[in-house]
Amino acid sequence: MIPLLTGIDREHGLLRGLTGYLTAVGAAVGVGDESCTLDVDVPVSAYIALDGRLTRYPGRDVALLWDERHGWSFGMETHSGEDLLVLAYLGGELVPEPPRVRGFVAAARSFGGPFAAPVPPDLRDGGGGLLSRLARYRRDSWTTGASFLHQVG
């Protein structure tokens, strides 16, 4: 017996679904595909650079981060070039609707900090649920949106 969903099929499905989902979330938060990157290594993750900065931290860029374990988080660049400082997690669900992500960004920006150390939610999906949730965003054409795909390996 040969499984129909091989590792290659899963990666292909994730690329197609996440490409469309990141485009939709990017549009909801006011940025284009050029601000988005995607990494299909384990865990699958994404990064959306946001315009503007927090009033309390005017010298630091902010971004949205997503991964298949914790969902969306709001982060701030460090001065040392290390990983972003995660300031807040959205929680609730792994693939929330883009307007919900937009509301999360607005709330994080309006709060402005200082932030308590956030606890990452465990939103891992043990089966094919991630692919099915991304299916509605799936892009079957690489003519748009492919510019933000970045595979780190």
C-alpha positions in Angstrom: 0.0 0.0 0.0 1.3 3.5 -0.9 0.1 6.5 1.0 -1.4 9.2 -1.2 0.0 12.1 0.8 3.8 11.8 0.7 6.2 14.3 2.2 6.6 15.9 -1.2 2.8 16.2 -1.5 2.5 17.7 1.9 5.2 20.3 1.2 3.6 21.2 -2.1 0.2 21.6 -0.4 1.7 23.7 2.3 3.5 26.0 -0.2 0.3 26.5 -2.2 -1.9 27.0 0.9 0.5 29.2 2.8 1.3 31.3 -0.2 -2.3 32.3 -0.5 -2.8 32.6 3.3 0.2 34.9 3.7 -1.0 37.0 0.9 -4.4 37.4 2.5 -2.9 38.1 6.0 -0.4 40.6 4.4 -3.2 42.4 2.7 -5.2 42.5 5.9 -2.4 44.1 7.8 -1.5 46.5 5.0 1.6 45.0 3.4 2.3 43.2 0.1 3.9 39.9 -0.8 7.4 41.5 -0.8 7.1 41.7 3.0 6.5 38.0 3.4 8.7 35.0 3.7 8.0 31.3 4.1 10.1 28.4 5.4 8.9 24.9 4.8 11.5 23.2 7.1 10.1 21.6 10.2 8.4 23.5 11.8 6.8 25.3 8.9 7.0 29.0 9.6 6.4 32.4 8.1 7.4 36.0 8.6 5.6 39.2 7.6 7.5 42.5 8.0 5.1 45.2 9.2 5.2 48.8 8.4 5.6 51.3 11.3 7.1 50.8 14.7 5.9 50.8 18.3 5.8 54.3 19.9 7.6 53.0 22.9 10.4 51.4 20.8 10.8 53.7 17.8 14.1 52.3 16.7 12.9 48.7 16.2 11.0 47.1 13.4 8.1 44.9 14.1 6.8 41.8 12.4 4.3 39.0 12.5 5.6 35.5 12.9 3.7 32.2 12.3 4.6 28.6 12.8 2.8 25.4 12.8 3.3 24.9 16.6 2.3 28.3 18.0 0.3 30.1 15.3 0.7 33.9 15.1 2.9 36.0 17.3 3.9 39.7 17.2 7.6 40.4 17.5 10.1 43.2 17.6 13.6 43.2 16.1 16.5 43.4 18.5 19.5 45.7 18.1 21.9 42.7 18.1 20.5 41.0 15.0 19.3 37.9 17.0 15.9 36.4 16.7 12.9 38.7 17.1 11.6 39.3 20.6 8.1 37.8 20.7 5.9 40.3 22.5 2.5 38.5 22.2 0.8 35.4 20.8 -2.6 35.4 19.2 -3.5 31.9 20.3 -6.9 30.3 19.8 -6.4 28.6 16.4 -3.6 27.8 14.0 -5.1 29.5 10.9 -7.3 32.3 12.0 -9.1 34.5 9.5 -7.0 37.4 8.3 -9.2 40.1 9.9 -8.6 38.4 13.3 -4.8 38.7 12.7 -5.3 42.4 11.7 -7.1 42.9 15.0 -4.3 41.2 16.9 -1.7 43.5 15.3 -3.8 46.6 16.1 -4.2 45.5 19.7 -0.4 44.8 20.0 0.4 48.2 18.5 -2.0 50.1 20.7 -0.8 48.4 23.8 2.8 49.4 22.9 4.5 47.6 25.9 6.1 46.9 28.2 5.0 43.3 27.5 5.0 40.5 30.0 7.0 37.4 28.8 4.4 35.6 26.7 3.7 31.9 26.9 3.5 30.3 23.5 0.2 28.3 23.0 0.6 24.8 21.7 -1.6 24.7 18.6 0.1 21.8 16.9 -2.0 19.8 14.5 -1.3 16.1 14.6 -2.9 15.3 11.3 -3.8 16.8 8.0 -5.9 19.6 9.5 -3.5 22.3 8.7 -3.6 21.4 5.0 -7.4 21.4 5.0 -7.6 24.8 6.8 -5.2 26.3 4.3 -7.1 24.8 1.3 -9.4 27.8 0.9 -6.3 30.0 0.4 -4.6 27.7 -1.9 -2.9 29.2 -5.0 -2.6 27.0 -8.0 -0.6 29.5 -10.0 2.8 30.7 -9.1 2.4 33.9 -11.2 1.7 36.1 -8.2 2.9 35.8 -4.7 5.9 33.6 -5.4 8.3 36.4 -4.8 8.0 36.0 -1.0 8.7 32.3 -0.9 12.0 31.7 0.8 13.0 28.2 1.7 15.7 28.1 4.3 17.5 24.8 4.3 
